[in-house]
């Protein structure tokens, strides 16, 4: 990543956390964590720039899939389609090691994914040790019980992000009957306990009208949601290409997210928001993905790897040949219809391993 892109990304992150701090002003219980995370962005940015001068490309984000296990069987799930099989997940101690090193290198935000992260009983014990890192915990919400709430009340830097598809019909059609009501129950628990939380929607041609509806956003905000992720559907399941957004639909989603961002809360459209940084931020330009076995991948939707954090430091794997080749050929990745450029160019990515 060149210095110009690095500065643009740092500026965007600074503005994002500044907006989060503004939202926290209305909730005194959030003040200490919000202020700590905000000022840590400045410190982490300086660390990343220092590493860049040593020719080590440290992204501000890590995406870590801590397990492949899940209590649901959602249609079109990328984790189940791309990471099938019973693989051994990396240990609690190794997860600690990676997060500790990430903090030193300047990683400021970690997205915890799965599977369902809360099927891994040690995950909230691990995050407890890293109060300066913002953790976005992507969960289906069905395993959030009173014990989970008690832990989250103490760890205000861990932000649960509840995955849904819009309203009850769309959510239950993909995730299973009764799941939407369980998500709403989790929202009630989180809000009544004063916990900052978000929602994530996989946006398809079928639910775009919901995701871009101001009334739907207002309803979720009244339930306590303050962070929204709009993730464009990637057709990892054979025969699902008809669900992918068209170019005009992608523009509508990006424009809606921008308008909501100005009026409401924190909105992230992925990969649409990457366009302002020159396209795809995978392979270390903005983030990398570590799968549940410890393999380092350019992106969750590009399950190819030439390195692992099991026996190698994070600093070393950030300089892996595969990641470097993708960054060096970044012009080959155009974010067009279908969202993820790496998914569309997966044969090219795989060829880089040969």
DAQUIVEN-V281544 format. One line per field, one symbol per residue. psi: psi as a letter, one per 40 degrees, with the letter a starting at -180 (. if undefined). burial: # if it has 24 or more other ideal C-beta (glycine too) atoms within 12 Angstrom, else .. A space follows every 50 residues. Layout:
BEGIN
psi=???
burial=???
END
This chain:
BEGIN
psi=hidddddddddddddddddddddddegddedddddddddddddddddddd ddeefhghidihhhheieiieighhehdddddfiigihiiiddddddddd dddddehehhhhaaahdeeheededdddegeehhhhhhieeeehaddddd ddddgeehhhhhhiebadddddddeiheddddddddddddddefhhiiih hhhiddeddddehdddddddddeehehhhhhhhhgdhheedeehiidddd dddddddddddddcahhhhhededdeeeaheifeddiihhieeehhidid egfhieiiedeiiddddefiddddddddfdeehhgaiebhddddfddddd dee.
burial=#...##.###.###.##.###.##.....#..######.##.###.###. ##...###############.#.######.###.....##...##.###. ####################..##.##.##.#############...##. ###.#############..##..##...##.###.##.###.#.###### ########.###...##..##.###############.....###...## .###.##..##..############.#.###################### ##########.#.##.####.######.##..#.############..#. .#..
END
